[in-house]
């Protein structure tokens, strides 16, 4: 059967070289929340023993348009960071691409500041793609940057 690695895997392939290969295992699946991803990521990390793990602070399926929703996401992030450290894994936290309902910029920055204060690298997908004036377009800089308002397009990887 065909294997689709979507944009996360495609980004890893683009960055991978013969001297520094990057493997990719997706712990996510459509329609699930970051709490589902973290449970699955722990299982896959125990099985494959990666040196580095990139995982989302929260996703469009989380209720991140409230302070409580961000606090829940942040608690999951802190838990997973601690899991990584306990298992010799280098954690990297990814902030999501722009999407409607992603919460205020102040709350997003709260997550970034907490993660950075723990000495963890943040991969911020929002900042280079976000346009605060484009609420009609889901806050993306342009239609060519996404395929459905939530997922980056092939254009982003070329």
C-alpha positions in Angstrom: 0.0 0.0 0.0 1.2 3.6 -0.6 2.8 5.4 2.3 2.1 9.1 2.7 4.4 11.0 5.1 2.6 14.4 4.8 4.3 17.7 5.4 6.2 16.8 8.6 7.9 13.9 7.0 8.5 15.8 3.8 10.2 18.6 5.8 12.5 16.0 7.4 13.4 14.5 4.0 14.2 18.0 2.7 16.6 18.6 5.6 18.2 15.2 5.5 21.6 14.6 4.0 23.7 11.5 3.6 26.0 12.8 6.4 23.1 13.7 8.7 20.1 11.5 7.9 16.8 12.4 9.6 14.3 9.7 10.3 10.7 10.4 10.7 8.0 8.6 12.6 4.6 10.2 12.8 2.7 9.8 16.1 -0.2 11.8 14.9 -3.3 10.9 13.1 -6.2 12.9 11.7 -8.8 14.3 14.1 -6.9 13.6 17.3 -5.7 16.0 20.0 -2.2 16.5 21.3 -3.1 14.3 24.3 -3.6 11.4 21.9 -0.3 12.2 20.2 1.7 12.3 23.4 0.4 8.9 24.5 1.3 7.4 21.2 4.6 9.2 21.1 5.6 7.7 24.4 4.9 4.3 23.1 6.8 4.8 19.9 9.7 6.5 21.7 10.0 3.4 24.0 10.0 1.2 20.9 12.3 3.1 18.6 14.5 4.9 21.1 15.1 8.1 19.0 17.7 10.6 19.9 15.4 13.6 19.2 11.7 14.0 19.2 9.8 16.9 17.6 6.3 17.2 19.0 3.4 19.8 18.8 2.7 22.0 21.8 -1.0 21.8 20.7 -3.0 21.2 17.5 -6.0 22.6 15.8 -8.0 19.7 17.4 -7.2 21.0 20.9 -9.4 23.6 22.6 -6.6 26.3 22.6 -8.8 29.3 22.2 -9.0 29.7 26.0 -6.5 30.2 28.7 -7.6 26.9 30.2 -7.0 25.1 26.9 -3.5 26.5 26.6 -2.7 25.5 30.2 -3.8 22.0 29.5 -1.6 21.9 26.4 1.3 23.3 28.3 0.9 20.7 31.1 1.1 18.0 28.4 4.2 19.6 26.9 5.9 19.8 30.3 5.0 16.1 30.9 6.4 15.0 27.6 9.6 17.1 28.0 10.2 15.4 31.4 9.5 12.0 29.8 12.1 12.8 27.1 14.7 13.9 29.6 14.1 10.8 31.8 14.7 8.6 28.7 17.7 10.4 27.2 15.7 12.0 24.3 16.3 15.5 23.1 12.9 17.2 23.0 12.0 19.9 20.4 8.6 21.5 20.8 6.8 22.6 17.6 4.3 25.4 17.7 1.5 24.9 15.1 0.9 26.7 11.9 -1.7 29.5 11.9 -5.3 28.4 12.2 -8.6 30.0 13.3 -9.2 29.4 17.0 -5.5 28.9 17.9 -5.8 31.3 20.8 -4.4 34.7 21.4 -0.8 35.7 20.6 -0.3 36.3 24.3 -1.2 32.7 25.1 1.0 31.3 22.3 3.9 33.3 23.6 3.2 31.9 27.1 3.8 28.4 25.8 7.0 29.5 23.9 8.4 31.3 27.0 7.7 28.3 29.3 9.3 25.8 26.9 12.4 28.0 26.4 12.7 28.5 30.1 13.1 24.7 30.4 16.1 24.9 27.9 14.1 23.3 25.1 14.3 24.2 21.5 11.1 25.7 20.0 10.3 25.2 16.3 7.8 28.0 15.6 5.8 27.2 12.5 3.4 30.1 13.2 5.7 33.2 13.0 6.9 32.9 9.4 3.4 32.1 8.1 1.1 34.3 10.3 -0.7 37.4 9.1 -2.7 39.0 11.9 -4.7 41.0 9.4 -5.9 38.0 7.4 -8.7 36.6 9.6 -10.7 35.7 6.4 -7.8 33.6 5.2 -7.4 31.8 8.5 -4.4 34.1 9.5 -2.1 32.7 6.8 0.1 35.0 4.8 -1.5 33.7 1.6 -3.6 31.0 0.1 -0.6 29.3 -1.6 0.9 28.6 1.9 -1.8 26.1 2.9 -4.0 23.4 1.4 -7.0 23.6 3.7 -6.4 26.4 6.2 -4.7 24.1 8.6 -2.0 22.1 6.7 1.0 23.7 4.9 1.1 23.2 1.1 3.8 21.7 -1.1 4.8 25.3 -1.9 6.2 25.6 1.7 8.7 22.8 1.1 10.1 24.1 -2.2 
